[in-house]
């Protein structure tokens, strides 16, 4: 019976040691998981911030493109007006030249 009690006590100590190691391992794994979750949250937050910055930059680029398009349209309209003015001046000049020729021929 003394041998049985000694063996039983050794078994209980071994079981207690095994349980303690399992608990320590589990605690370490939970600690690592919490650390990974913290890192993941930090990356998610950083990614959201970068995405928002890109959206803001894209919006600003879109606004600049719209402004440039408006300026280009305005420039084309000014060019068309200048070409119309030039055509009108050329027509007037041709008319004056024709009148001068007619005057010279009459004289």
C-alpha positions as CSV (number, residue, x, y, z in Angstrom):
1,X,0.0,0.0,0.0
2,X,2.9,2.4,0.7
3,X,4.2,1.7,-2.8
4,X,0.8,2.5,-4.2
5,X,0.6,5.7,-2.3
6,X,4.1,6.8,-3.5
7,X,3.2,5.9,-7.1
8,X,-0.1,7.7,-6.8
9,X,1.6,10.8,-5.3
10,X,4.2,10.8,-8.1
11,X,1.5,10.5,-10.7
12,X,-0.5,13.4,-9.1
13,X,2.7,15.5,-9.1
14,X,3.3,14.7,-12.7
15,X,-0.3,15.5,-13.7
16,X,-0.1,18.8,-11.7
17,X,3.2,19.7,-13.6
18,X,1.6,18.8,-16.9
19,X,-1.4,20.9,-16.2
20,X,0.8,23.8,-15.1
21,X,2.8,23.5,-18.4
22,X,-0.4,23.4,-20.4
23,X,-1.7,26.5,-18.6
24,X,1.5,28.3,-19.2
25,X,1.6,27.3,-22.9
26,X,-2.1,28.4,-23.3
27,X,-1.4,31.7,-21.5
28,X,1.6,32.3,-23.8
29,X,-0.5,31.5,-26.9
30,X,-3.2,33.9,-25.7
31,X,-0.6,36.6,-25.2
32,X,0.8,36.0,-28.7
33,X,-2.7,36.1,-30.2
34,X,-3.5,39.4,-28.4
35,X,-0.2,40.8,-29.7
36,X,-1.1,39.7,-33.3
37,X,-4.6,41.2,-32.9
38,X,-3.0,44.5,-31.8
39,X,-0.7,44.5,-34.7
40,X,-3.5,43.6,-37.1
41,X,-5.6,46.5,-35.7
42,X,-2.7,48.9,-36.1
43,X,-2.2,47.8,-39.7
44,X,-5.9,48.1,-40.4
45,X,-6.0,51.6,-39.0
46,X,-2.8,52.6,-40.9
47,X,-4.4,51.1,-44.1
48,X,-7.6,53.1,-43.6
49,X,-5.6,56.3,-43.1
50,X,-3.6,55.7,-46.2
51,X,-6.7,54.9,-48.2
52,X,-8.4,58.1,-47.0
53,X,-5.3,60.1,-47.9
54,X,-5.4,58.5,-51.4
55,X,-9.0,59.4,-51.8
56,X,-8.4,63.0,-50.7
57,X,-5.5,63.2,-53.2
58,X,-7.6,61.6,-56.0
59,X,-10.4,64.1,-55.3
60,X,-7.9,67.0,-55.4
61,X,-6.5,65.7,-58.7
62,X,-10.0,65.4,-60.1
63,X,-10.7,69.0,-59.1
64,X,-7.4,70.1,-60.7
65,X,-8.3,68.2,-63.9
66,X,-11.7,69.8,-64.0
67,X,-10.2,73.2,-63.6
68,X,-7.6,72.5,-66.3
69,X,-10.4,71.3,-68.6
70,X,-12.4,74.5,-68.0
71,X,-9.3,76.6,-68.7
72,X,-8.6,74.7,-71.9
73,X,-12.3,75.1,-73.0
74,X,-12.0,78.8,-72.3
75,X,-8.7,79.0,-74.2
76,X,-10.3,77.3,-77.2
77,X,-13.3,79.6,-77.1
78,X,-10.9,82.6,-77.0
79,X,-8.9,81.2,-79.9
80,X,-12.1,80.7,-82.0
81,X,-13.1,84.3,-81.2
82,X,-9.6,85.5,-82.3
83,X,-9.9,83.5,-85.5
84,X,-13.3,85.0,-86.2
85,X,-11.9,88.5,-85.6
86,X,-9.0,87.7,-87.9
87,X,-11.3,86.5,-90.7
88,X,-13.4,89.7,-90.3
89,X,-10.3,91.9,-90.5
90,X,-9.1,90.0,-93.6
91,X,-12.5,90.5,-95.2
92,X,-12.4,94.2,-94.5
93,X,-8.8,94.4,-95.8
94,X,-9.8,92.6,-99.0
95,X,-12.8,95.0,-99.4
96,X,-10.6,98.0,-98.9
97,X,-8.1,96.6,-101.5
98,X,-10.9,96.0,-103.9
99,X,-12.2,99.6,-103.4
100,X,-8.7,101.0,-103.9
101,X,-8.2,99.0,-107.1
102,X,-11.6,100.1,-108.3
103,X,-10.7,103.7,-107.5
104,X,-7.4,103.4,-109.4
105,X,-9.1,101.9,-112.4
106,X,-11.7,104.7,-112.4
107,X,-9.0,107.3,-112.3
